[in-house]
Amino acid sequence: MTVVLGELQLDDAAFRGQVLGPADGGYDEHRRIWNGSFDRRPAAIVRCAGVADVITALKLAQGSGLPVAVRSGGHSFPGLSVADDALMIDLSPMKGVRVDPERRTARVQAGVLLGELDRETQAFGLAVPSGIVTHTGVAGLTLGGGIGWIMRKHGLSVDQLVSVDLVTAGGEFIRASAEENADLFWGVRGGGGNFGIVTEFEFRCVELGTQVLAGPIIWPMTKSGEVLRFYRDWVADAPDELMTIVIHRKAPPLPIIPAELHGQPVVMVVPCWVGDVETGEAFLKPLREFGPPVADVCVVKPYLAHQAMLDPSFVPGRWYYFKSADVAELTDELIDITMERSLQISSPLTSFPIWQMGGAVERVGDDETAFNGRTAAFTYNIGASTETEEGFAEERDWVRGFWDAITPWHQGVYVNFLGDEGADRVRQSYGPEKYDRLQALKRKYDPDNLFRLNQNIAPE
């Protein structure tokens, strides 16, 4: 099969992977991404089986003049993994994971999902710090920084990154690490996909074991103000072993949640303790007793089970919309706004997290990586979800109104939580000094801005 792109022909015989045009079977399946609110039709999809396919695809893109969309897990909030009339370079077939338990490292290809990586590392009681939804791509998560359940103890995904293999806009294959192309290595640790296509990551693994003390503790949402004030004081001196996410939503019909709470507005504090269980139980005791809660399913369980706990809340194909901001503290006024706005949630699928930051994340020097936000205390990721387009506009308006209401507390923003919000917000996510440094890297590695379908750092 041959796909014609302008004056160029893309023959799938030249690939180990697969080439799909709009008329081909599988085209609709592979153009779909996680966020169902985007329905875009690329000119062609190149499903790469390896580095050679990526190099060939990029050379084709340069010759055709088509914009390039790069997909790994397809979890980009603003749907940047696919674009109309673009060449979609799909890395999802690249699934190799090689764990070296003696060196405690993992080599991970760009199409691997978090759950796939976790299964390989957990066979040895190891882990790579990653996110909170198992069908997220390792590539996109890492290139933006990588926040997740074990970051307060073990840092961000980029903090355990040893090296990357990358194909530049010109089709050159290079390696970046602390010793080789160190400027680029600084940039890919938070700068997204602006400088090339990373085909493989090498991580240090951390010794985690296979069990964590984790799970939601739940109160009625009308108690949110009291819970958040208690929570604010309780986590003020929390050890690194504790990570928490606070979630406001209507309780989903999951087996771990009592049936009488299903559909009811609730606030959940979800701890994840990665250390001695007795010490963890002692620290959690005041939280368990506060209120008291209407349900407590925080238990010792497999790390793999906890990593998958939120998957039912972020099902592929639903319609999603997010706006985010870092905040320095949970003030009384911010807490009051949070409760007031949360009680306005309409959709039973809307679920928004407030992330506890700090710990090991904060102790890495701010200038050591492109990731910005190490001094944030909490991250608001105000998100809405509906099953289809029905009700989506109303939930989106709720997100925007909530985000506007907390404007006085905005600091930075995590680049992976940005929507399609314009160049100024991208600059804000890095701050002026880091942005200038990233822009210099862009001029060096992608001066023509081939990789622009992203949270773009324009060369000029």
C-alpha positions in Angstrom: 0.0 0.0 0.0 1.2 3.5 -0.9 0.1 6.8 0.7 0.6 9.8 -1.5 1.5 13.0 0.4 1.7 15.9 -2.1 4.5 15.0 -4.5 5.9 12.3 -2.2 4.9 8.7 -1.9 5.1 6.8 1.4 5.4 3.1 0.7 4.8 0.9 3.7 7.3 -1.6 2.2 10.0 0.7 3.4 8.9 0.3 7.0 8.9 -2.4 9.6 5.9 -0.8 11.1 2.6 0.2 9.3 1.5 3.1 7.1 -2.2 4.1 7.2 -4.1 6.5 5.0 -7.7 7.7 5.5 -9.1 5.0 3.4 -7.3 2.1 5.2 -8.7 -0.2 7.7 -7.4 0.7 11.2 -7.0 4.4 10.3 -9.9 5.4 12.6 -8.8 3.2 15.4 -5.2 4.6 15.4 -6.1 8.3 15.0 -8.2 8.1 18.2 -6.6 9.5 21.3 -7.5 9.4 25.0 -9.4 12.7 25.1 -12.5 12.0 23.1 -13.4 15.7 22.6 -10.9 15.7 19.7 -11.8 14.1 16.4 -9.0 14.9 14.0 -8.0 13.3 10.7 -4.3 13.2 9.9 -3.1 12.9 6.3 -1.3 9.7 7.2 -0.3 7.7 10.2 3.1 6.1 10.4 3.1 3.5 13.1 6.8 3.1 13.9 8.3 -0.2 14.8 11.8 1.2 15.6 14.3 4.0 15.3 14.8 3.5 11.5 11.0 4.0 11.0 11.2 7.3 13.0 14.2 8.5 11.0 12.4 7.7 7.7 9.2 9.3 8.8 10.9 12.5 9.8 12.7 12.7 6.5 9.4 12.3 4.8 7.9 15.1 6.9 10.7 17.4 6.0 10.1 16.7 2.3 6.3 16.9 2.3 6.0 20.1 4.4 3.3 18.5 6.5 3.1 19.4 10.1 4.2 16.6 12.5 2.1 15.2 15.3 3.9 12.7 17.6 1.9 10.2 19.6 3.1 7.8 22.3 0.4 7.2 24.9 -2.0 9.8 23.3 -2.8 11.4 26.7 -2.1 15.0 25.7 -4.8 17.1 27.5 -5.2 19.4 24.5 -5.1 16.5 22.0 -1.7 17.4 20.5 -0.9 13.8 19.6 -3.0 14.1 16.4 -3.8 17.0 14.0 -5.9 17.4 10.9 -3.9 17.0 7.7 -0.7 16.2 9.6 1.8 13.4 9.5 1.1 11.5 12.7 4.2 9.6 13.9 2.8 7.0 16.1 5.3 5.5 18.5 2.9 3.2 20.3 4.1 0.0 18.7 7.6 0.5 20.3 6.9 -1.5 23.4 10.4 -2.7 24.6 11.2 -2.6 28.3 14.5 -4.0 29.7 15.0 -4.0 33.4 18.5 -4.7 34.8 17.8 -5.7 38.4 21.5 -5.7 39.4 22.2 -2.2 38.0 18.7 -1.1 39.0 18.0 0.5 35.6 15.3 0.3 33.0 15.5 1.0 29.3 12.1 1.9 28.0 11.0 2.5 24.4 8.7 5.5 23.6 5.5 3.6 23.1 5.4 2.0 26.6 2.5 2.9 28.9 3.0 3.4 32.7 1.2 0.2 33.6 3.5 -1.8 31.2 6.6 -0.3 32.8 5.3 -0.9 36.3 4.7 -4.6 35.6 8.2 -5.1 34.5 9.9 -3.2 37.3 7.7 -4.6 40.0 8.8 -8.2 39.1 12.0 -7.2 40.9 10.4 -5.0 43.7 11.6 -1.9 41.8 9.8 1.2 40.4 10.3 4.2 38.2 8.5 7.3 39.5 5.6 7.9 37.1 2.0 9.1 37.0 -1.3 7.9 38.3 -3.2 6.5 35.3 -1.7 3.3 33.9 -2.6 4.0 30.2 -0.6 7.2 30.2 2.5 7.1 27.9 5.9 7.1 29.6 7.3 9.4 27.0 4.9 12.4 27.3 4.7 12.1 31.0 8.5 12.1 31.4 9.3 14.8 28.9 7.0 17.2 30.9 8.5 16.2 34.3 6.5 13.3 35.6 4.6 13.8 38.9 3.0 10.8 40.6 2.4 8.7 43.8 6.0 8.2 44.9 7.5 11.5 43.9 7.8 13.0 47.4 10.1 10.1 48.3 11.8 9.4 45.0 11.4 12.5 42.9 9.9 13.1 39.5 10.3 10.8 36.5 13.0 13.2 35.2 14.9 13.0 38.4 15.6 9.3 37.8 16.3 9.8 34.1 19.8 8.7 33.1 19.8 9.2 29.3 17.6 9.4 26.2 18.0 8.4 22.6 16.6 11.1 20.3 16.0 11.7 16.6 16.4 15.3 15.7 14.3 17.2 13.1 17.0 16.5 10.5 16.8 12.8 11.1 20.1 12.6 13.2 20.2 9.9 15.9 21.8 11.2 19.1 22.1 10.4 22.8 21.7 12.9 25.6 22.9 12.4 29.2 24.8 14.3 31.9 28.0 13.4 30.0 26.8 13.7 26.3 24.8 16.5 24.8 24.2 17.7 28.4 22.5 20.9 27.2 19.8 18.8 25.5 19.6 16.5 28.5 18.7 19.5 30.6 16.0 20.5 28.1 14.3 17.2 27.7 13.8 16.9 31.4 10.7 19.1 31.4 10.9 20.8 28.0 8.5 18.4 26.3 8.8 17.2 22.7 10.2 20.4 21.4 13.7 19.2 20.4 13.2 15.9 18.7 11.5 12.5 19.1 12.8 10.5 22.0 12.8 6.9 21.0 14.2 5.4 24.2 14.6 6.4 27.9 17.0 5.0 30.4 15.9 5.3 34.1 17.3 4.5 37.4 14.9 2.3 39.3 14.2 2.9 43.0 13.8 0.1 45.5 10.1 0.2 46.5 9.0 -3.3 47.3 5.6 -4.4 46.0 3.2 -3.1 48.7 2.1 0.4 49.7 -0.3 1.7 52.3 -2.8 3.6 50.2 -6.4 4.3 49.2 -9.1 6.9 49.7 -10.5 8.2 53.0 -13.9 9.8 52.3 -16.1 12.5 53.8 -19.3 14.2 52.4 -18.3 17.2 50.2 -20.2 19.5 52.5 -17.4 18.8 55.0 -14.7 19.8 52.5 -13.8 23.1 54.3 -13.3 21.3 57.6 -11.4 18.5 56.0 -9.1 20.7 53.9 -8.3 22.9 57.0 -7.4 19.8 59.0 -5.5 18.3 56.0 -3.5 21.5 55.5 -2.1 21.4 59.0 -1.7 17.6 59.0 0.5 17.5 55.9 2.6 20.6 56.9 5.3 18.5 58.4 4.6 15.2 56.5 7.6 13.0 55.9 8.7 12.2 52.4 7.2 8.7 52.7 3.7 10.3 52.4 2.2 11.5 49.2 -1.5 12.6 49.0 -4.0 13.7 46.4 -7.3 15.4 47.5 -10.2 14.6 45.1 -13.6 16.3 44.9 -16.2 14.4 42.9 -19.5 12.5 43.0 -18.5 9.1 44.4 -18.2 6.6 41.6 -19.9 3.1 41.7 -16.7 1.2 42.5 -16.5 -1.9 44.8 -14.1 -0.1 47.2 -16.7 2.6 47.9 -19.8 1.8 50.0 -23.0 1.6 47.8 -24.8 4.2 49.8 -22.2 6.8 48.8 -22.4 6.1 45.0 -23.3 9.3 43.2 -23.0 11.5 46.3 -20.7 14.5 46.4 -17.6 13.6 48.4 -14.2 14.8 49.2 -11.4 12.1 49.4 -7.9 12.3 50.8 -5.9 9.6 49.1 -2.7 8.9 50.9 0.1 6.7 49.5 2.7 5.8 52.1 5.9 4.2 50.7 7.8 3.1 53.9 7.4 1.2 57.1 3.8 0.3 57.5 3.6 0.8 61.3 5.1 4.2 61.0 2.7 5.0 58.2 -0.3 3.8 60.3 0.7 6.0 63.2 1.0 9.1 60.9 -2.3 8.4 59.2 -4.2 7.8 62.5 -5.3 11.5 63.0 -6.6 11.6 59.4 -8.5 8.4 59.8 -10.2 9.7 63.0 -11.0 13.2 61.8 -14.7 13.9 61.3 -15.0 10.9 61.3 -14.9 9.8 57.6 -17.9 8.0 56.1 -15.5 5.5 54.5 -11.9 4.5 54.8 -10.4 2.1 52.3 -6.8 3.0 52.9 -5.1 -0.4 53.3 -1.9 -2.2 52.5 -2.1 -3.3 48.9 0.0 -4.1 45.9 1.6 -1.0 44.3 0.3 -2.2 41.0 -3.2 -2.1 42.3 -2.8 1.4 43.6 -1.3 2.6 40.4 -4.4 1.4 38.6 -6.9 2.8 41.1 -7.8 5.9 39.2 -8.0 4.3 35.8 -11.9 4.0 36.0 -12.0 7.8 36.5 -10.0 8.6 33.3 -11.4 6.2 30.7 -10.1 6.6 27.1 -12.7 8.2 24.8 -14.5 10.3 27.3 -14.6 14.1 26.8 -12.1 16.0 29.1 -11.2 19.6 29.8 -8.6 20.9 32.3 -7.1 24.1 33.6 -4.4 24.0 36.2 -2.3 26.2 38.5 0.3 25.7 41.3 -0.4 27.4 44.6 1.9 28.2 47.5 -0.6 27.4 50.3 -4.2 26.4 51.1 -5.5 29.6 52.5 -8.8 29.8 54.3 -10.3 31.8 51.4 -8.9 29.3 48.8 -10.4 26.4 50.7 -13.8 28.1 50.9 -13.8 28.7 47.1 -12.7 25.1 46.5 -15.7 23.7 48.5 -18.2 26.2 47.0 -17.1 25.4 43.4 -16.8 21.7 44.0 -20.4 21.5 45.1 -21.4 22.8 41.7 -20.1 19.7 39.9 -22.8 18.3 37.6 -21.2 15.4 35.8 -20.8 12.1 37.7 -17.5 11.6 35.8 -15.9 14.9 36.7 -13.0 14.4 39.2 -10.4 16.9 40.0 -7.2 16.4 42.0 -5.2 18.7 44.3 -1.7 17.3 44.4 0.6 17.6 47.4 4.0 18.6 46.2 7.3 19.1 48.0 9.6 16.4 49.5 12.3 15.0 47.2 10.8 17.1 44.3 11.7 20.4 46.1 15.2 19.3 47.1 16.5 19.0 43.5 18.1 22.3 42.4 15.7 24.4 40.4 18.2 25.0 37.6 19.2 21.3 37.3 16.3 20.5 35.0 13.9 22.4 32.7 10.9 21.3 34.9 9.5 24.3 36.7 7.5 24.3 39.9 9.7 22.6 42.4 8.7 25.1 45.1 5.0 24.6 44.6 3.1 23.4 47.7 0.1 22.1 45.9 -1.1 21.8 42.3 -4.7 22.3 41.3 -5.7 20.3 38.2 -9.3 21.4 37.8 -10.7 18.9 35.3 -14.2 18.0 33.9 -15.3 14.9 32.2 -18.5 13.7 30.4 -19.2 10.5 28.5 -20.0 12.4 25.2 -20.5 15.9 24.0 -23.8 16.1 26.0 -23.2 18.3 29.1 -19.6 19.0 28.1 -19.9 22.7 27.5 -21.5 23.2 31.0 -18.7 21.3 32.7 -16.0 23.2 30.7 -17.6 26.5 31.8 -17.5 25.2 35.4 -13.7 24.5 35.1 -13.0 28.0 33.6 -15.1 29.7 36.3 -13.4 27.8 39.1 -9.9 28.5 37.7 -10.7 32.2 37.3 -12.0 32.3 40.9 -8.6 31.2 42.2 -6.5 33.5 40.1 -5.1 35.5 43.1 -3.4 32.3 44.2 -1.9 31.2 40.8 1.8 30.7 40.7 3.2 28.6 37.9 1.6 25.7 36.0 2.8 22.2 35.3 3.3 22.0 31.5 1.7 18.5 31.3 -1.5 20.0 32.7 -1.7 22.8 30.2 -4.5 22.9 27.6 -4.4 24.9 24.4 -3.8 28.2 26.2 -1.3 30.1 24.0 2.3 31.0 24.0 2.2 33.2 27.1 1.0 30.3 29.3 3.8 28.1 27.9 6.3 30.8 28.9 4.7 31.1 32.3 5.0 27.4 32.9 8.8 27.7 32.6 9.5 31.2 33.8 11.5 33.8 31.8 15.0 32.4 32.6 14.2 28.8 31.8 12.2 29.8 28.8 15.1 31.7 27.3 17.4 28.8 27.8 14.9 26.4 26.2 14.4 28.8 23.3 18.2 28.7 22.7 18.0 24.9 22.6 15.2 25.1 20.2 17.2 27.3 17.8 20.0 24.7 18.0 18.1 21.5 17.6 14.9 22.5 15.7 15.4 26.0 14.2 12.6 25.5 11.7 10.1 24.5 14.5 9.2 21.2 12.8 8.1 20.0 16.3 5.5 22.6 16.9 2.4 20.6 17.6 3.1 20.6 21.4 3.4 23.1 24.2 5.5 25.0 21.8 8.7 26.8 22.5 9.2 28.8 19.3 12.8 29.4 18.2 12.2 33.1 17.8 
